[in-house]
């Protein structure tokens, strides 16, 4: 569960829970509880089914299609949780855009 500001209530935060049906195409998910242990903890992105036949097959098997480099996977919804927010730490660059622009003019 994640805490998110909710302007609709008097409380500044509400608890948001996720069910497997919340995983829309484009959602980031984390794999867990898989027999292939090396995949556990992997972050993937939910992909839309390629066509109606694939959508039907995924629905019948309770799976989602995921982009998981280097290939797409079909994983049971029970083995997915919402991925944690990305924590990108970019070190300061040793130059600025202004310096690059000046160098190109000279």
C-alpha positions in Angstrom: 0.0 0.0 0.0 1.1 3.5 -0.7 0.1 6.8 1.0 -1.2 9.4 -1.5 -2.5 12.9 -0.8 -6.3 12.9 -1.1 -7.9 16.4 -1.4 -11.4 14.8 -1.4 -11.2 13.9 2.3 -10.4 15.8 5.5 -7.4 13.5 6.0 -4.3 14.6 4.1 -3.5 11.0 3.2 -5.5 7.9 2.4 -4.2 4.4 2.2 -4.2 3.1 -1.4 -4.4 -0.7 -1.8 -3.9 -2.5 -5.1 -5.6 -5.5 -6.5 -4.3 -7.4 -9.4 -7.0 -5.9 -11.6 -5.3 -2.4 -11.0 -2.5 -3.4 -13.3 -3.2 -1.4 -16.5 -0.9 -1.4 -19.5 2.0 0.9 -18.7 1.9 0.0 -14.9 5.3 -0.8 -13.3 5.2 -4.1 -11.4 7.6 -6.2 -9.4 7.8 -9.9 -9.8 7.7 -12.2 -6.7 7.2 -15.8 -5.7 8.4 -17.2 -9.0 10.0 -20.7 -9.4 12.7 -18.9 -11.4 14.2 -17.2 -8.4 16.5 -15.0 -10.5 13.4 -13.1 -11.7 12.0 -12.3 -8.3 12.4 -8.6 -7.5 12.6 -7.8 -11.2 10.7 -4.6 -12.2 8.6 -5.0 -15.4 6.0 -3.0 -17.3 2.5 -4.3 -18.1 2.0 -4.6 -21.9 -1.4 -4.6 -23.7 -2.3 -7.8 -25.4 -1.4 -7.9 -29.1 -4.9 -8.9 -30.2 -8.2 -10.2 -29.0 -7.0 -13.9 -29.0 -4.1 -13.0 -26.8 -6.3 -11.0 -24.5 -8.7 -13.9 -24.1 -5.8 -16.3 -23.4 -4.3 -14.1 -20.8 -7.7 -13.6 -19.1 -8.4 -17.3 -19.0 -5.0 -18.1 -17.4 -5.1 -15.1 -15.0 -1.9 -13.8 -16.4 -0.5 -10.4 -17.6 1.9 -9.7 -20.5 5.0 -7.9 -19.2 7.9 -6.2 -20.8 10.9 -7.6 -19.0 14.1 -7.1 -20.9 15.2 -8.8 -23.1 11.8 -10.4 -23.8 8.1 -10.3 -23.0 6.8 -12.6 -20.2 3.4 -13.9 -19.2 3.1 -13.9 -15.4 0.3 -14.9 -13.1 -1.3 -11.8 -11.4 -0.7 -13.4 -8.0 3.1 -13.1 -8.6 2.9 -9.3 -9.2 2.9 -6.4 -6.8 3.1 -2.6 -7.6 6.7 -1.7 -8.1 8.2 0.8 -5.7 8.7 4.3 -7.0 11.9 4.7 -9.0 14.8 6.3 -7.1 16.9 7.8 -9.7 20.0 9.5 -8.3 21.8 11.4 -11.0 25.2 12.8 -10.0 25.8 16.4 -10.9 27.3 16.8 -14.4 30.7 18.3 -14.7 29.4 20.9 -17.1 26.3 22.9 -17.8 24.1 23.3 -20.9 25.4 26.9 -21.1 29.0 25.7 -21.3 28.1 23.2 -24.1 26.4 26.0 -26.1 29.4 28.3 -25.7 31.8 25.5 -26.8 29.7 24.9 -30.0 29.8 28.6 -31.0 33.6 28.8 -30.8 
